[in-house]
Amino acid sequence: MKKPHITPTNSETKMKENDFIVSKTDEKGSITYCNEIFMSMAGYREQELLQKNHNIIRHPDMPRIAFKLAWDLISSGKEFFGFVKNLKKDGGYYWVFANITPDYNERGKIIGYTSIRRKPSQSAIDTITPIYKELVRLEQRGGMEASGKYLFDFLDTKKVTYDELIISLQGAS
């Protein structure tokens, strides 16, 4: 099924300090569970989200390399932390600090993923926004190869891993 076309606006909704957005997907990214806060923040009813790919809320300001990195990590059994700008049904947006972990069956096979999102620090959003803008610009010109090179060169110059950067940004409230 095709993702609905939504025209983004500049209307931001901020998560509450103690809110947690929770969703589960199957191994291909189709939503199998979403909590009330997820539905409220995204502006969708449960039946509009269940069995839809999680990219239904992907904002065009998000670089594709961020999702490639997430999928590479979680499909190999590792967890992912990151900042994500999500698109609401009404065109608005909201930022989250996401943690995605694989779910396993009794034989140790990945059968899906659980994502828990909470309010990101404003300083993290202020720092990550221009980086994402540059990654998106590079992807439009040279694809994910160009944005990936930029991201890993950026991490090299800062002498940090991706995880170290993300965790330090969230902690720098």
Sequence and secondary structure as in RCSB ss.txt:
>XXXX:A:sequence
MKKPHITPTNSETKMKENDFIVSKTDEKGSITYCNEIFMSMAGYREQELLQKNHNIIRHPDMPRIAFKLAWDLIS
SGKEFFGFVKNLKKDGGYYWVFANITPDYNERGKIIGYTSIRRKPSQSAIDTITPIYKELVRLEQRGGMEASGKY
LFDFLDTKKVTYDELIISLQGAS
>XXXX:A:secstr
         S B    TT  EEEEEETTSBEEEE HHHHHHHT  HHHHTTSBGGGGB TTS HHHHHHHHHHHH
TT  EEEEEEEE TTS EEEEEEEEEEEE TTS EEEEEEEEE   HHHHHHHHHHHHHHHHHHHHHHHHHHHHH
HHHHHHHHT  HHHHHHHHHH  
